[in-house]
Structures are given as structure tokens and as C-alpha cells.
Amino acid sequence: MKKVNFQLLCFSFLILVLMSMSVQNGYAQKTKEYGFGLGVATYSGDIIRKLDPSQIGLQGTLFGRRKFDNVWSLRYGIALAGLNAADSVRPLDAVAQARNAYFKGLLVEGHVMMEYHFLDYLAPHSPVRYSPYGFFGIGYTMFFGEGQAYQGELAPDEDGDYSLSTPVIPFGLGVKYQLQERLFLSLEFGFRPTLSDFLDKIESDETHLPRFPVDPDDGSGGASTVPYGINYGNKADKDWYYFLGVTLSYSFHKIECFNY
């Protein structure tokens, strides 16, 4: 039910964005901006609970932007990122060390976001050439990875390939600086909460890994001797990933003074 409600929310937001674009179409055609960005990406979930600088990957993005005025803009784009994590690098506890899970893979994200700049730095007589900004939107992510959820899951000749897709809610903060009249440099940090608990290949479903598996033929008399028979996923939360990077963009719009 929550997933359905979220999808309805995303659809409603997208409709509002498209309506805003149509209303502003006459102006927005003169305020196009395009750019690219580079940076790093990491994740948090069942292997990493907090941001870990020792387990990061590279990320890049291509985007376009339409400005409605000097503070509001619509941004749309696609991002690629490499994510990885392993219990062997920095295990959370003894159970995680015994679990020995790991994953790595490529993430592809499409997104639409609204940006709000807190300073009117584009005004002709503005004393500053920069502005902090916040952004919020919707997106959709596909992830193609390989890994293992626990020690012994994979046969020696298996790579553990898997894939998933999930809606995401991108939001974050940044600072944008006007290098030249039409050239802009930004530094931003973005959060991406997902609706999936499978980004790291670790789920909370006990059917994947019984808590106390018993081998009736091992001579133990019914007692479990498998050390990895544990509930290894946290069903109380979903996986997140994060982007930190810089962007460079060029504006094709005609500089105008907006009246408020």
C-alpha cells in the first residue's frame, strides 16, 4: 500500500512539473542550461550503516536545466555511479564478519528535480556571485551488480549477478557560483532514499536464509551446526545511496532582470 501511495505521489509531482513547464514555456525556451558533473558515490544499508569514505565509487551526470526566474529552476538528467561495499572491509559486528557479504555494480538513474536558490545572485546589481540552493524531486534507478549475501551462498564458478529497479527521492543541498556571465560551477551533496532493501543483495526475508537451518543427515541430532544461519537483513529500513560532486554548466539564456 505504501508503495502504491508513493507511486501516486510521484505521478502527481510529475504532472505538476509538466504543467509548470507548459505555463512557463514561452520564457523557459530562452533559459536553457546544460552541463555535466563528476564526483563520488556511496551507499548505506545492511553492510554500511553510516557513510564510509573507504568504500566509495565514482559517479557522473549529464543534465539540463530550465530557469523560471532567478531562484526557481527545473533540472532533469541522467546519472551513472559505481557502488560497492563489503563486510570484510569494516564489519559492523561479529555476525557481519561471519556473514562476509559484499556487492559491487553499476547504477543508472534518471531524475527530475526542482531547485531553489536562496540568494538572487543573478540580479544585475547583486553583491554576490554565488548562492546556496536546495533541491528535491523524483527519480528512477536501475542497478546491475554482483555479490553474495552470506558466506557460502555462491558456488565457486558463480559470480552472483543480480539486478533491480526502484523509485528514488533525490534531495540535497549545494552551492552554485557564477564563473562568467554564462558559465556556472556547483558543489552539491545529494541523498537518494530508495524503496528497495535489495541494493546490497541483502534482504530481511527469512526464506532466503533460514534462521536455524538443520541438516537431518549431519549427525547432530537435530541441532543446527551451520554458523551462518542468521537473520541478516534489517526490515525496518531501506537502502540509500549518496552523491557528492561538482558540476559545470553553460547557460544559453538571455540575461534578464526579473520583477517581483
C-alpha positions in Angstrom: 0.0 0.0 0.0 2.8 2.4 0.8 4.5 1.7 -2.5 1.3 2.4 -4.4 0.8 5.7 -2.5 4.4 6.7 -3.2 3.9 6.0 -6.9 0.8 8.1 -7.0 2.7 10.9 -5.3 5.5 10.6 -7.9 2.9 10.7 -10.7 1.2 13.8 -9.2 4.5 15.6 -8.8 5.4 14.8 -12.4 2.1 16.2 -13.7 2.6 19.4 -11.7 6.1 19.7 -13.2 4.8 19.3 -16.7 2.0 21.8 -16.1 4.6 24.3 -14.8 6.8 23.7 -17.8 3.8 24.4 -20.2 2.8 27.5 -18.4 6.4 28.9 -18.5 7.1 27.6 -21.9 7.4 31.0 -23.6 10.0 32.1 -21.1 11.7 28.7 -20.4 12.7 28.4 -24.1 15.1 31.3 -23.5 16.5 30.0 -20.3 18.1 26.7 -21.1 21.2 25.5 -19.3 23.2 22.3 -19.9 26.1 20.7 -18.0 27.9 17.7 -16.6 29.1 16.6 -13.2 31.7 14.3 -11.7 32.2 13.1 -8.1 31.9 10.1 -5.8 29.1 7.9 -4.6 28.5 5.6 -1.6 25.6 3.7 0.0 24.2 2.8 3.4 22.2 -0.3 4.2 22.9 -3.7 5.8 26.6 -3.7 5.1 27.3 0.0 5.8 25.1 1.9 8.3 27.0 5.2 8.1 28.9 6.9 5.4 32.2 5.2 4.9 34.9 7.1 2.9 36.9 3.9 2.5 34.1 2.3 0.4 33.2 4.7 -2.4 32.8 4.7 -6.2 32.8 7.2 -9.0 29.7 9.0 -10.3 29.0 11.2 -13.3 25.9 13.0 -14.6 24.6 14.8 -17.6 21.8 17.3 -17.1 19.7 20.1 -18.4 18.0 23.0 -16.5 15.2 25.4 -17.2 15.0 28.5 -15.1 11.7 30.0 -14.2 13.2 33.1 -12.6 16.4 33.9 -10.7 15.6 31.5 -7.8 13.5 28.6 -9.2 14.6 26.1 -11.8 13.7 22.7 -13.1 16.5 20.2 -13.5 16.4 16.9 -15.4 19.2 14.4 -16.1 20.8 11.0 -16.0 23.5 9.8 -13.7 25.8 6.8 -13.6 27.6 5.6 -10.5 29.6 2.7 -9.2 28.6 1.3 -5.8 30.5 -1.2 -3.6 30.7 -2.4 -0.1 32.0 -5.5 1.8 31.8 -6.8 5.3 35.5 -7.7 5.1 36.5 -4.0 4.9 34.8 -2.8 8.1 32.4 -5.3 9.6 29.6 -3.9 11.8 30.0 -6.7 14.3 31.0 -10.4 14.7 27.8 -11.5 12.9 28.6 -9.3 9.9 32.2 -10.6 9.9 31.0 -14.2 9.8 28.4 -13.2 7.1 31.1 -11.9 4.8 28.7 -10.3 2.4 29.8 -8.0 -0.4 28.5 -6.4 -3.6 29.6 -4.1 -6.4 27.9 -2.8 -9.5 26.7 0.0 -11.8 23.8 2.2 -11.1 21.8 4.2 -13.7 19.5 6.9 -12.5 17.1 9.3 -14.3 15.7 12.2 -12.3 13.6 15.4 -12.4 14.1 17.9 -9.6 13.1 21.4 -8.6 15.9 23.7 -7.3 15.5 26.8 -5.1 18.4 29.3 -4.8 18.4 31.2 -1.6 20.1 34.3 -2.9 19.2 36.3 -6.0 22.8 36.2 -7.3 21.8 36.7 -10.9 20.3 40.2 -10.4 22.3 42.9 -12.2 23.3 44.7 -9.0 23.7 41.6 -6.8 26.7 42.0 -4.4 27.4 38.2 -4.6 28.1 35.8 -7.5 27.1 32.7 -5.7 24.1 31.2 -3.9 23.4 28.1 -1.8 20.5 26.1 -3.1 18.3 23.1 -2.2 16.7 20.5 -4.5 14.0 17.9 -4.3 12.4 15.6 -6.9 11.7 12.1 -8.1 13.8 9.6 -10.0 14.0 6.0 -11.1 17.1 3.8 -10.7 18.3 0.6 -12.2 21.2 -1.3 -10.6 23.3 -4.1 -12.2 25.5 -5.8 -9.6 27.2 -8.9 -8.4 28.0 -10.2 -4.9 27.0 -12.5 -2.1 24.6 -12.1 0.7 26.4 -14.5 3.0 29.4 -16.8 3.1 28.8 -20.0 1.1 25.9 -18.6 -0.9 27.7 -18.9 -4.2 29.3 -21.9 -5.9 33.0 -21.4 -6.9 32.0 -20.8 -10.6 29.2 -18.3 -9.8 29.5 -14.5 -10.0 26.3 -13.8 -8.0 24.9 -11.5 -10.7 21.6 -9.7 -9.8 19.7 -6.6 -10.8 16.9 -4.4 -9.5 15.0 -1.2 -10.3 13.4 1.2 -7.8 11.9 4.7 -7.5 14.1 7.1 -5.6 13.6 10.5 -3.9 16.6 12.7 -4.7 17.1 15.7 -2.4 20.1 17.7 -1.1 22.0 21.0 -0.8 24.6 22.7 -2.9 26.4 26.0 -3.7 26.4 27.5 -7.2 29.0 30.1 -8.3 28.9 32.2 -11.5 32.3 31.9 -13.0 31.4 34.0 -16.1 28.3 35.5 -17.4 27.1 32.2 -18.8 29.4 29.7 -17.0 28.5 28.2 -13.6 30.3 25.9 -11.2 28.4 24.0 -8.4 29.3 21.8 -5.5 26.5 19.6 -4.2 25.7 16.7 -1.9 22.6 14.6 -2.6 20.7 11.9 -0.8 18.8 9.1 -2.6 16.5 7.0 -0.4 15.1 4.0 -2.4 12.1 1.8 -2.0 14.3 -1.3 -2.1 16.2 -3.3 0.5 18.0 -5.4 -2.1 20.6 -2.8 -3.4 23.3 -4.7 -1.4 21.7 -8.1 -2.2 20.7 -8.5 1.5 17.0 -8.7 2.3 15.2 -9.4 5.5 13.1 -12.3 4.2 13.9 -15.3 6.3 13.0 -17.7 3.4 16.3 -16.8 1.7 18.4 -17.8 4.7 16.6 -19.7 7.5 17.5 -18.5 11.0 18.3 -22.0 12.3 18.8 -24.4 9.3 19.0 -28.0 10.3 20.7 -30.8 8.3 19.0 -34.1 9.4 21.9 -36.1 8.0 24.8 -34.3 9.7 24.6 -36.5 12.9 23.9 -33.5 15.1 20.6 -35.0 16.4 18.6 -32.0 15.0 20.8 -29.3 16.4 21.9 -26.6 14.0 25.6 -26.6 13.1 25.5 -24.0 10.4 27.2 -20.9 11.7 25.6 -18.6 9.0 22.0 -19.4 10.0 21.1 -15.8 11.0 18.6 -13.1 10.2 21.0 -10.9 8.3 18.8 -8.1 6.9 17.1 -5.1 8.7 13.5 -5.0 7.5 12.9 -1.7 9.4 14.6 0.4 6.7 15.5 0.6 3.0 18.8 1.2 1.3 20.1 4.7 0.5 22.9 6.0 -1.7 24.6 9.3 -1.9 26.3 11.6 -4.4 29.0 14.2 -3.7 30.4 16.1 -6.7 30.9 19.2 -8.7 29.0 20.3 -11.8 29.9 22.7 -14.7 27.1 24.2 -16.8 26.7 26.7 -19.5 23.6 28.9 -19.9 22.1 29.8 -23.3 19.5 32.2 -21.9 19.3 35.9 -22.3 20.2 37.7 -19.1 17.1 39.5 -17.8 16.1 41.4 -14.7 13.0 39.8 -13.1 10.4 41.9 -11.3 8.9 40.5 -8.1 
